Amino acid sequence: MGLVKIDDELHEQVRQASAVMCRSINAQAEFWMKIGRLAEANPTLSFNDIVRQQLALASEGASEDDSATRAAA
């Protein structure tokens, strides 16, 4: 874990967004960083496309976890 220095104005924007989105300030900042990284790597995708893609990947991961749990039982 590391520290990221951001200016006061951006910190306030993160704080406000975190309250609206019911996330911690750190979770909100992490979300924005992840979406920004994915947007840079995939410039043709919209925000909604990126979120949809991430939800699909998370769903696949959950399905794999469920299969592993059933196999171990």
Sequence and secondary structure as in RCSB ss.txt:
>XXXX:A:sequence
MGLVKIDDELHEQVRQASAVMCRSINAQAEFWMKIGRLAEANPTLSFNDIVRQQLALASEGASEDDSATRAAA
>XXXX:A:secstr
       HHHHHHHHHHHHHHT  HHHHHHHHHHHHHHHHH TTS HHHHHHHHHHHHHHHHHHHHHHHHHH 
